[in-house]
Amino acid sequence: VQCVGCHNGTVPPDLRDEFSYDSLLDGYVIPFESDKSILYKSLLGIDGISLMPPGAQWPASKTNLVKAWIDQGAKDN
């Protein structure tokens, strides 16, 4: 919900409900490889990827959920 404020079809990736999964798998998420996924790197602000959301890193509990989802294959569920 928080991310859609900016990623609403004007700033990639498009995270509106009907587009988010396909948009994330179009270069932002590499299934089974969180360490190579832009989405995960952006949540940590590492490897030259800007921190998202800007200025406010998510708690580890939330970033770990994203990491686990990616590392388990980034299923559309």
N, C-alpha and C positions, 0 to 999 in steps of 0.2 A: 504494500500500500504506500509506504513512504517513498519508494523508488519511483513510482508512477507519477509523482508530482513533476518530475523532470523528464522521465523516460516515457512520455505519453504519445509517441508517434512523431515528435519533432526532433528528439535527441535519441540516437541509437544507443542501446537496443530498445526496441519498442516493447515495453513491459505491460501494456494493457492486456487484460485477461485473454482475449481471443488471439493475441499475437505473441505472447511472452515466450512460450516454449520454443516455437520455431525460430524466433528471433535470437534467443539465447544459444541455440544450437548452430546458429549461423556465424560461428567464429568466436563466440564468447565463452562457450563451455565445450570442453573436450571430455566426453564420457570416459570415466575411469581414471582421469588424469587431472585432479584438482590443481596440482603444482604447475600445470601448463595452461590452465584456464584463466582467461582474463577476468571472468566474474569473480573467482576466488581471490585472485591477486588484487583486484580493485577493493575488495572488502578489507584487505590488509594494508593496501597502499604500498605494495612492494614491486620490485623489478621494473621500476619506471612507470608503473600504472598508477594513475591518480586515485587517491582514496575516495571511496564512495561509501556512504554519502559524504560529501565534502565537509571536512572539519569535525566529523563525529564518528569515530570508529565504532562499529557494532561490538557488543560484548562477545567474548569467545564462545559462549553457548550458541549464539546465532551463527557465527561464522563456521563453527564446527558442524552445524547441521547442513550448511551449504556444502562444505567439504565432503561430508559423508554422502550426501545426495549425488554429488559428482562422482566420487570414488566408487559408488555402487552402480554406476552406469547412467546417471542422469535420466532416469525413467520419467515418462510423462504420466505421473500418477497423482 
